Structure formats: C-alpha cells, structure tokens
Amino acid sequence: MEKQYNVGVIGATGMVGQRFLTLLCNHPWFNVKVVAASPRSAGKKYADAVGTKWCMDTDIPENVKDMIVMDATGDVEKIAGMVDFVFCAVDMKKDEIKALEEQYAKAECPVVSNNSAHRHTPDVPMVVPELNADHIHIIPAQRKRLGTKRGFVAVKSNCSLQSYVPALFPLSKFGVKDVLVCTYQAISGAGKTFETWPEMVDNVIPFIGGEEEKSEQEPLKIWGKIEGDVIQPASSPNFTAQCLRVPVSNGHMGAVFVRFENKPSKEEILEVWKNFKGKAQELDLPSAPKQFLNYFVEDNMPQTKLNRMLEGGMAISIGRLREDTQYDYKFVCLSHNTLRGAAGGAVLLAELLCAEGYMD
Ligand SMILES: NC(=O)c1ccc[n+]([C@@H]2O[C@H](COP(=O)([O-])OP(=O)(O)OC[C@H]3O[C@@H](n4cnc5c(N)ncnc54)[C@H](OP(=O)(O)O)[C@@H]3O)[C@@H](O)[C@H]2O)c1
C-alpha cells in the first residue's frame, strides 16, 4: 500500500478550501483530519459553518461534513500535532498570512499554500510541478532559517499565469525574450459566483487589483535558479500584462504575443508542446495530467466552457498559434483557475513534495 498522509485544510470554508476538500475526499495518499477557518466558524460542524457558502457542483464530502471546524489561528500547535502537513488558503492581511504560515512551519508542520504572501520570500519555493520542480530543493535552506527539522512553506504561483507560463517555459531553449499577455479571468478567481457577484453578469471589469504585477513578476521567479540559500529570479523574459475580469464562472484564458532570441518554426513549437513532460509526469503523480500541454488545431478552440475541465482541470489547452505582425508569434491558452490554478495545483505540489521525501 502507498504511504498515507494526514492533512489539514486551513481556510476550509472558503472557495479554494472547498475545492481542496472535494479533491482530497478520494485522494490515494491524503486523508483530511482537520478543517480550520476563522474564529467565526470554529467550534461548528463543517456543514453548518460553510452553510450556503458551499459552491461546488458536488455535495459536501461525507468525510468532512460533521467534522468540527478548528480555529486556524488559535489552534496552531494542536493542529500541527494532528496532521503531517496543511494546505492553506485564507483571506487575511498579507502580513498576518505570512506570520500564520511561518507559525505552522515552526510548529514542524509543512504548509502548502495558495496564498500570495510568501511568493516572493527568497527561500520559499513557488512551484508549478511540471516546470520548476527543482526549486523544492531550497527547502533545507529555508529550514535552516526557520530553525525547523521538517517544517517549511511551499507555495503555488498565481492562477493568472498558469495558462501562459506552462506554454512558454518549455520554449526556453529558443530564448523567450518579450511576452505581452492579456488575461480574461473568471469570477471564481475573486472567490465569487454569479449569485454573489450579480454585477458581473453581461459585464467586463478592466481591473483586478495587483494581478498585472503578479502576472509580470511571478514568472521570473519560476524561471529563476537556486543560488546558495535563495532562489534568484531570472531577469528575462520581459513580461507585460493586462488582466480583465470577464463573465465566466471558471477558467482563465490568456492571449499571448511572444518574441524569441532565436525564432523557432511553428512546427518546432508544436513539437515541443506535444512532447513536453515535466517532473509531475515522470513521477506519475496522482493529480498530474497525462498530457500537460494540449494543442487544438480548430480556429475556434480552446473554449473556456468546453476545455477548462480537460484532464480533471489540470491540463493546459492551447490554440491559434500563428505568426504576428509585430511579435514572432501569437496564441491563446486556457487553464482552470481553481483547479490547476489553485487547489489542484497545490495538491499536485504536495504530491511532488511527498514523492521527493520532504513530508517524511
Ligand atoms: N479563488 C481563487 O481562484 C484563488 C486562486 C488562487 C489563490 N487564491 C487565494 O486563496 C486564498 C483564499 O481565497 P478564497 O477565494 O478561497 O477566499 P474566501 O472564499 O474568502 O475564503 C477565505 C477563508 O479564509 C478564512 N478566514 C478569513 N479570515 C480568517 C481569519 N482571521 N483567521 C482564519 N481564517 C480566516 C475564512 O473562514 P470563515 O469562513 O470562517 O470566514 C475562509 O475559510 C486567498 O489568499 C486568495 O488570494 C484564490
């Protein structure tokens, strides 16, 4: 039998937290032992605490329905003693999240986080398991700084970039130089549904706070290298981004323009995408898509509604690769923002950390 891990979900009543619980209820390695949220929810049965906020397509999983919600901030030591590691997705101030995640790590409980608070902490790996899995080997340096034996924080990157960075990173051998991207982002990325955000019906909002900065800066950490005790971000490619909120429930689309140092042919790009396999595929991790990058030849594909659930929402859909008048090429790409872009990406990262021995 495969090794089993007891896990906690911090922020379990939130939208990403709910995704975690639905992904984890039948997971072959992970068993949910703790659900935790704010003091407002603590002490209640999970089903009562989440109440009408439950917004997944499936019912609340049986294994957590009657679990008593713990206090994510007040019960840190207790929770750390009950689980092998926690997933974290909370809506708090950045400084508070940073402190909370380090508190869990210092209580020798590794944290796999969806939050942005630690994404630029130099010894915290920010990992897309297919692309920069090697960054997890910064963890010994982080443990040294925190004074821990097993505790650490690892994060996933922002959901917006998980459509275009997977398509571009494997093309690094051609020297990805300049990238212009416009993202068309679903309302679930703001933790919302059409019921809770009726203003989004028949509407586009051309601003998502902080999103363009994240979309431009976070890719550079993914392209970065471990140097001594830190991950040194790369200085290129140059990214410029505009991020729009569109009336879509789930799925972030990106429209990308790219210039290379050494312009490849269209066939070479398609060949790289078709054959690309990352560490997640090599290790055959339970949540890894078999085919990470999927190119659609039809002019009107990929479409958000049709393709976001490809391989359980963990695969990337790409289409419309063609030459551009100003850049070398342009194309579109799509990923599911709360699966690949949030909870699913974090579960895959946790699987990678387990497979590489960091959760032992
Ligand atoms: N939605 C997405 O697609 C997405 C994608 C990537 C990353 N993220 C990030 O993931 C995090 C959560 O997002 P979300 O959309 O799931 O938010 P959300 O639906 O608003 O849920 C927030 C969660 O945080 C808990 N919380 C709030 N204040 C707290 C406190 N003082 N102490 C402990 N827990 C507290 C809430 O508990 P109560 O129910 O008890 O209030 C709830 O469980 C955010 O940092 C967000 O930026 C979201």
The ligand as an ORCA input file, in Angstrom:
! r2SCAN-3c Opt
* xyz 0 1
  N     -10.374     31.862     -5.609
  C      -9.320     31.566     -6.368
  O      -9.426     31.137     -7.519
  C      -7.920     31.729     -5.828
  C      -6.863     31.333     -6.644
  C      -5.565     31.393     -6.150
  C      -5.349     31.851     -4.882
  N      -6.380     32.268     -4.097
  C      -6.031     32.740     -2.754
  O      -6.503     31.791     -1.793
  C      -6.895     32.459     -0.604
  C      -8.329     32.131     -0.289
  O      -9.170     32.531     -1.356
  P     -10.707     32.149     -1.392
  O     -11.202     32.620     -2.704
  O     -10.885     30.724     -1.013
  O     -11.266     33.095     -0.201
  P     -12.643     33.001      0.592
  O     -13.639     32.210     -0.165
  O     -12.971     34.385      1.017
  O     -12.254     32.127      1.915
  C     -11.444     32.632      2.912
  C     -11.154     31.605      4.010
  O     -10.305     32.255      4.959
  C     -10.866     32.111      6.268
  N     -10.523     33.263      7.094
  C     -10.890     34.558      6.930
  N     -10.408     35.314      7.944
  C      -9.711     34.466      8.761
  C      -9.001     34.632      9.979
  N      -8.893     35.817     10.572
  N      -8.412     33.543     10.540
  C      -8.514     32.337      9.946
  N      -9.194     32.107      8.806
  C      -9.782     33.161      8.220
  C     -12.369     32.029      6.023
  O     -13.002     31.467      7.164
  P     -14.522     31.880      7.575
  O     -15.448     31.167      6.622
  O     -14.626     31.352      8.957
  O     -14.622     33.369      7.474
  C     -12.385     31.146      4.783
  O     -12.223     29.799      5.159
  C      -6.646     33.953     -0.846
  O      -5.374     34.298     -0.339
  C      -6.681     34.061     -2.361
  O      -5.920     35.149     -2.807
  C      -7.670     32.205     -4.539
*
